Amino acid sequence: MSEPVFDVIVVGGGLVGASLALALSRQGRAVALVEPRPPETDGLEAGWDTRIYAVSPQNRDFLAGLGAWPDARRIGRVASMDVRGDRDGRLSFSAAEIGQVELAAIAENRWMLAALWRAIRASGITVVEGRAQRFDTDPRAARLTMDGGAVLSASLLAGADGANSWLRREAGIAASVRPYGQSGVVANFACALPHGDCARQWFLGDGVLAWLPLPGNYFSMVWSTSDSERLLALDAATLAETVARAGGGALGALTAITPAAAFPLRLIRPDSVIGQRLALLGDAAHTVHPLAGQGVNLGFQDAARLAELIGRQGDPGEWALLRRYERSRKEAVLTMQMTCDGLFRLFHQTAPGLAHLRNTGLSLVNHLGPLKRQLARFAVGF
Ligand SMILES: Cc1cc2nc3c(=O)[nH]c(=O)nc-3n(C[C@H](O)[C@H](O)[C@H](O)COP(=O)(O)OP(=O)(O)OC[C@H]3O[C@@H](n4cnc5c(N)ncnc54)[C@H](O)[C@@H]3O)c2cc1C
């Protein structure tokens, strides 16, 4: 194989791939970004995106450092959290308790994508609009053949092509996929009462309901439920009533401001996240239950870590570097996957006495200062 043309080819221009491409380009690396559907970067003002993320302070700083943090007018902030069990269990904590200004920023998918892609368009990154068809590697380089026949080569292929990663499959990396039997139903609402920058979450026994504060009197809902079809079939007024009731009327009457959409929830754990001249990141490398709102946060940390390691090294696809990347992300990813999975199981078990135990546990943590602060730090990714 001849000399690779690029240092890194990033496959997938979603939030994670786009952030990696930009971080590498800022280091002066030659980067190609392959994406079949680049996002809109203009005309975003009208309406709200149903896909909203709770972005940790660490990742907000990462994106701001890349010059790719969205307009402040569209960003909500989480100053506190109020978590309710399926009986009388309750846990609440605030950013102030852990010496922070906010626990998380709430940002819309399309505004974050637009901020990243505007910066990408203004950088030296080669954007390749299309789908990859084939790839092969040797000890020195990786090659990607596009659907139109063009061939790209690089020292490293970074696969950020989502949960159903084509690259992961093509590389022959097996992944265990466990469906949760639930979907995440998302929609945005206007609320009659002020949300006070508080993120609210209810473990309902048969699902988890979260309300994330948007700017003004709006919030974004993620309802992880096995009953998604029923919710999607409701008209706007009935959906708003149903959601208000499920949240105990905490924010008064609600008005739906977007239609609801649903995403299937799965736990995906590949056997490995690296291969010869190949690294996976973002949902291609892991998915988690959205009850902690940490999926994309893990992905941004993958991108930040991989970029950091590459920044210290001449050859971005060297095996020792890839091993370091895999090792350094393993614990954070596993901890988050197991914590979310454990909470999901704990609140979906119907064994006698367990409901009492989990609700008591939640309230107990609420009274244990150090443990509560530890949990609050974990919730924001410190
Ligand atoms: C209901 C729900 C709510 C969630 N809420 C949160 C939350 O509050 N906070 C949070 O942190 N996370 C949340 N998540 C998780 C979050 O959505 C994902 O972790 C995140 O979108 C993953 O980003 P990504 O860039 O890795 O993948 P994706 O967003 O899936 O992007 C993959 C990209 O690759 C491209 N692509 C695909 N195939 C190819 C190919 N062959 N060649 C080239 N490009 C290709 C696609 O077009 C796409 O642009 C939630 C998930 C769900 C389901």
The ligand as a Gaussian input file, in Angstrom:
#p B3LYP/6-31G(d) Opt

LIG

0 1
 C      -34.082000       8.332000      23.564000
 C      -32.641000       8.662000      23.711000
 C      -32.277000       9.727000      24.508000
 C      -30.947000      10.027000      24.704000
 N      -30.635000      11.053000      25.532000
 C      -29.340000      11.326000      25.774000
 C      -28.958000      12.384000      26.661000
 O      -29.780000      13.085000      27.267000
 N      -27.631000      12.613000      26.862000
 C      -26.694000      11.837000      26.229000
 O      -25.501000      12.069000      26.452000
 N      -27.027000      10.852000      25.358000
 C      -28.318000      10.562000      25.113000
 N      -28.641000       9.557000      24.238000
 C      -27.585000       8.833000      23.492000
 C      -27.128000       9.621000      22.256000
 O      -28.209000       9.848000      21.372000
 C      -26.044000       8.874000      21.488000
 O      -25.089000       8.434000      22.422000
 C      -25.375000       9.789000      20.431000
 O      -26.271000      10.260000      19.474000
 C      -24.264000       9.004000      19.719000
 O      -23.585000       9.852000      18.820000
 P      -22.639000       9.225000      17.705000
 O      -22.053000      10.408000      16.992000
 O      -21.734000       8.208000      18.297000
 O      -23.610000       8.407000      16.739000
 P      -24.779000       8.916000      15.798000
 O      -25.440000      10.127000      16.338000
 O      -25.648000       7.719000      15.539000
 O      -24.042000       9.345000      14.438000
 C      -23.524000       8.391000      13.528000
 C      -23.247000       9.082000      12.199000
 O      -22.628000       8.149000      11.305000
 C      -23.192000       8.275000      10.017000
 N      -23.024000       6.975000       9.327000
 C      -23.728000       5.837000       9.515000
 N      -23.266000       4.873000       8.697000
 C      -22.244000       5.405000       7.972000
 C      -21.356000       4.897000       6.963000
 N      -21.430000       3.641000       6.514000
 N      -20.426000       5.723000       6.441000
 C      -20.344000       7.020000       6.887000
 N      -21.149000       7.536000       7.850000
 C      -22.089000       6.751000       8.376000
 C      -24.641000       8.669000      10.268000
 O      -25.213000       9.337000       9.152000
 C      -24.511000       9.577000      11.492000
 O      -24.343000      10.927000      11.148000
 C      -29.959000       9.242000      24.041000
 C      -30.321000       8.183000      23.222000
 C      -31.649000       7.873000      23.073000
 C      -32.025000       6.704000      22.235000

